[in-house]
Each structure stands twice: as C-alpha cells, then as structure tokens.
Amino acid sequence: MKAVRYLALLLVAASLAAAPALAEERATIAEKYKWNVADLYPSEDAWQQARQELKGRIPGLAKFQGKLGESADVLFTALSTRMDVEQGLQRLGVYASMVSDQDVRDQKHVELNEVAGQLFVDYGAAVSYMRPEILALGADQVNGFVAAEPRLKPYRMFLDEILRYAPHTLSAPEEKVAAQAGDLMDAGGSIRGVFSNAELPFPTVKLSTGEAVRLDAAAYSKYRQLPGRDDRMTVFKAYFDLYKGFMGTYGAMLNAGVKTHVFNKEVRKFDSCLQASLFANNVPTQVYTQLISDVHANLPTLHRYLKLRQKMMGLDELRYEDLYAPLVKSVDLKYTPEQAQEMVVKGCAPLGPAYVATLQKGFDDRWVDWFPSTGKRSGAYSTGVYGVHPYQLQNFTGLYDEVSTVAHESGHSLHTYLSAEHQPYVTADYSIFVAEVASTLNEAMLLDHMLQQTKDKDTRLFLLGSRLETLRTTLFRQTMFAEFELKMHELLEKGEPLTGEKLSTVYLDIVRGIYGDAQGVCKVDDLYGIEWAAVPHFYYNFYVYQYATSLVASSSLANGILAEAKAKKGAAKRDAYLTMLSSGSSKYPIDLLKDAGVDMTTPAPFAAAMAEMNKVMDEMEKLLK
C-alpha cells in the first residue's frame, strides 16, 4: 500500500452543515483552521527540488538487478535503498495530493499530483525485477540471509510477503510491463474525481423556506437531513436526477475502473478479482462472503430499527428519503472546532494520557484542515507521512455527526502516528482491514463520553439514534455496497460489460432487498438505482467491506476497554489495543486483531454487534415510553 498511501483513507460521506458557507473561498478562512503543509515542504520550489532529486535516484535502483543473491549485505543494501527512495516519493505524493485537494479546480496542483503519480509508476518499473529475483532465490536462501544479517530482520515480513506471492509473480520482463501498466490503473477513478468535484453541473433547488441551494455533494449530505419530507424529496430527486442524466458516462468510468481489476486478476493468475484484492492482506475470501451472508441473516434487526425510526418520525410509510432525517426534532446540537476538539480528547481519555496528549498536539499544531471551501475535495480523510506526522482533511460545519467524523479521522491519525513511532518504515504502514478499527473505536469512545454527560431524554435519544445510524450506515449500508461491488466484478469477469443501466438495475435490486421494500419496511423508488454513481469507493477495489468488518471488531474492543476503565481493573485491554495500533504491518491483520482480543474468523464479533444494536433499541424504546 505504501506506493499509493497518499491516496488517503476516505470516509464515505461526512455530514455537512452551514457555517462557514459551503461556497466560501479558502483565502477567507483563518490560518489556524488550515493544515500546515509547510511541515512537508516549505514551498513548492522545495517540492520541485525534491522531485528532481528523487527522479534522478530512481534509475539507480536498477544497479542491484541480478545481484540480490550475492550476499545478505547486498540484499540489505538493495532493500534499504529502495525504501529510502519510496519514503521520499511518499512524502512527495502526499504533499501533491493535499494541495490539489485544497482546490481541485487549480490545474497547477492537479499537475503536481499527476507528476508525483508518474514518479510512482517509474519507481514501480525500476524495482519490478526485485520480486521475481527474490522469488528465484527461494525461501531457504532468503531465510538464511535474514538469519545471518541482523539488519535484514525488519524486512522479514516484507520478504515473507514476496515469497507468499510466488504463484502470482511474473518473470522480470513481465513484471516490468505490469508495472508500466500501472499508469492506466487509476484512469477511471481519476476522471470521475475531476468530473464529479469540478465539472458536474450540480443543480440549484428551492426549498419550502424560499432558500435556493446548490446541491453539490456537501450540500446534499446536509440537506438530505432536513426535517420536512417535501424538502428531502426535492433534494433527493434533484440530486439523483443529475446523476441519472450522466448514467452512461458514470457507467463507462466504472467499467474502465473494474476492467483494471479484471486485468490484474488475469495477469496474476487469481481465481477472482475478490481473491486478488484480499490476498494482499492475507484475508480469506470467506470473510467477505460471510459478512454478506451475516447481514442478510440479520436483516430483521435492521428492519426493527427502520420501524422504530418510522414510529419516532410519525410516518405512515418510511421512504428512502427519510433515512437521514433527525429522529429527535427538538435536538439541534451545533459545535465549534474548538468544542469538537475538547469532546474528542475527553472521549478518548480511556485510551490513556499519552494518546490524548498526541491528539491535542495534532489539533494545536495544525494537522487538520477544518472547513469546506469552494473547490475543496468533499468528505474527510486522514493521511500520513513517515517521519513527519499525520494530516486530516475535514469539511466541518458544526453538526454532531461531524464531531464524530473528527473522532473517526483522529483514530486514523493516531494509528498512523503510533505505528510510525514504533515501526521502521518498511512495516510502518498498515492494512485497511485494521485501519477502520482505529477510527470507529474512537467514535464509540466519543458516544460513551456524551452519554455519560447527558441526562436529557431527547438528547440521549439523539445520541443513541446516532449510534444506530452508525451501525446502519457502516455495517449494513457498507455491506450493501460490498455486495454490489462483488456482483459487478462477477459480471465483468463473465464478459458482461458494465453499462450504467445494468449497474442501476443490479444496485436497485440489492438496495430494495436490504431495506425491505417488498415487505413494506422502507420504500425505495426506481430513481435511487443510480446512487452507485455518487459513490467513489467503487473504484477502490473491494475497499468498503472493511468498514463493516472494522466496526464489528472495534465494537468488541471498545466495550472491553470501557468496561475495564469503568471497573478500574487495570489497563490490559487498552494496552493490547494500543500495541495493535503500534504494530503497523509487522503481522497480518487477522493476527493483529486476535492479539488485541478479537477473532474475526469466528461469527462471535458480528453476533456481539447485533446484540449491541438490539440493546440500544431496547433503551430507546424504554425512553420513548
């Protein structure tokens, strides 16, 4: 993942409200609310100088070709030289990505991003001989080198990974061609990103208040939460009518993106695109398919929540347009960035003083870019640079959901920070499979803190409802996305092209099944079959299921840590969790979670999450009585 780490970890959608204005220009926002990119490079000239230096070093990586088996010293020198160049490229790429995300309209910064991406392609081609050459040495010789040379011990996991890939590794010339093809792999997603963020003609709608609003992605996330159903239906219809008007274009872009996954599956000799994607983290495909089966088996729990939502909203019929509206109309919680920081820090107190001190340092030292502005990338993410510190992009406008997003991305940031503090560069990265554990655990910590501080009935209902929404959107909705992603890959693997119309048909069928349209639980109109076009994660190659598996794992870990803290019975569970965050990729993710206390190869964690969901509903129903 290192070579593309600067692409960042994204949240599906950060909820956005209205202060400051969504269309405010970046220049008008106070510096204290902007991330400090100077920690990476003091200027773009410095970035260009670093680029030139790294560009000159990439060809030199070829000097080790044919020599890796000469001695343990040569192997170490080759690997350490490679990692040094890669670390420089990562820093280069993160900077380019961040400044581009500040305003995607700025073509100069878009070009920086493209230049950085090309260097990664050149780097991949330059080191493409290493994998087949190391494989040719064989496990006995490689392990002998590691045993004989202490400096190679940090590279054991890296080398084990190469040896594990033996059945899927090509000859040196073929690997070089495959690496050069990498320049084409992100084309579909890149085109979608520019089109959706900078050129899509978002509609303007008039609400019942007389207010005219431009429905970009951020505004849609905000206005779909309006209390009036007529307004919500206006927002939904206008927003998805827009995407339906470009259904063919979005279908062609996604078809191009998924084709690259099929290409990789064929070239690398995997049985399926799913296997090819999960192989990187050594996650069995059964974990993915079992998640989908578990969700379908537990739809009665989701439908119980949907019926509770319908009752609380006083609706004769629950519709897809009602799923984001507030459950408790009288609760209108708004926060400043400073209040959000304090809430997140206090919520994470059970994770220990060192953890919260680092959180506070990140807020104080401008690791976070807070507010939405014209042209800024939508959503939220955390990204990091080894040897510097993590960064967060937010689009914060004050809602409690956005405070939760700050907690979420801060979990990613602390994971990155702790891993970099305790691991060498070669194992400082970590898989997405464990990444979302850190983020969703922070959300659970924040919620527990808020519930401890809150006695008001309506506010408690709001907070408990927020937890149910997290379980719905992260566990059920993300698995719904995962099911769609699996089906569209299977279609293309069979040779069926992915047209916009076909994708919409498949998506609508899945959505209606999950939300119980046929059973009268939630009405889903035909139009919302186009929703897939608004989800960028479908270009990320089986990414979204990890949101669901991570929530299952983090729920179990958070409950254990909080119970331990409240009982004042030591800190064994907390310390085991922090050890996991500090372990990077020194072990496979399934094993890291086992060490922390969660076995994802069993159904127990999912069953525990369902028990929690029903427990929350039990408490809400008691409050409602």
Secondary structure, 3 states (H helix, E strand, C coil): CHHHHHHCEECCCCCCCCCCCCCCCHHHCCHHHCCCHHHCCCCHHHHHHHHHHHHHHHHHHHHHCCCCCCCHHHHHHHHHHHHHHHHHHHHHHHHHHHHHHHCCCCHHHHHHHHHHHHHHHHHHHHCCCHHHHHHHHHHHHHHHHHHHCHHHHHHHHHHHHHHHCHHHCCCHHHHHHHHHHHHHHCHHHHHHHHHHHHHCCCCEEECCCCCEEECCHHHHHHHCCCCCHHHHHHHHHHHHHHHHHCHHHHHHHHHHHHHHHHHHHHHCCCCCHHHHHHHCCCCCHHHHHHHHHHHHHCHHHHHHHHHHHHHHHCCCCCEHHHCCCCCCCCCCCECCHHHHHHHHHHHCHHHCHHHHHHHHHHHHCCCEECCCCCCCCCCCEEEECCCCCEEEECCCCCEHHHHHHHHHHHHHHHHHHHHHHHCCHHHHCCCHHHHHHHHHHHHHHHHHHHHHHCCCHHHHHHHHHHHHHHHHHHHHHHHHHHHHHHHHHHHHHCCCCCCHHHHHHHHHHHHHHHHCCCCCCCECCHHHHHHHHHCHHHHCCCCCHHHHHHHHHHHHHHHHHHHHHHHCCCCHHHHHHHHHHCCCCCCCHHHHHHHHCCCCCCCHHHHHHHHHHHHHHHHHHHHHC
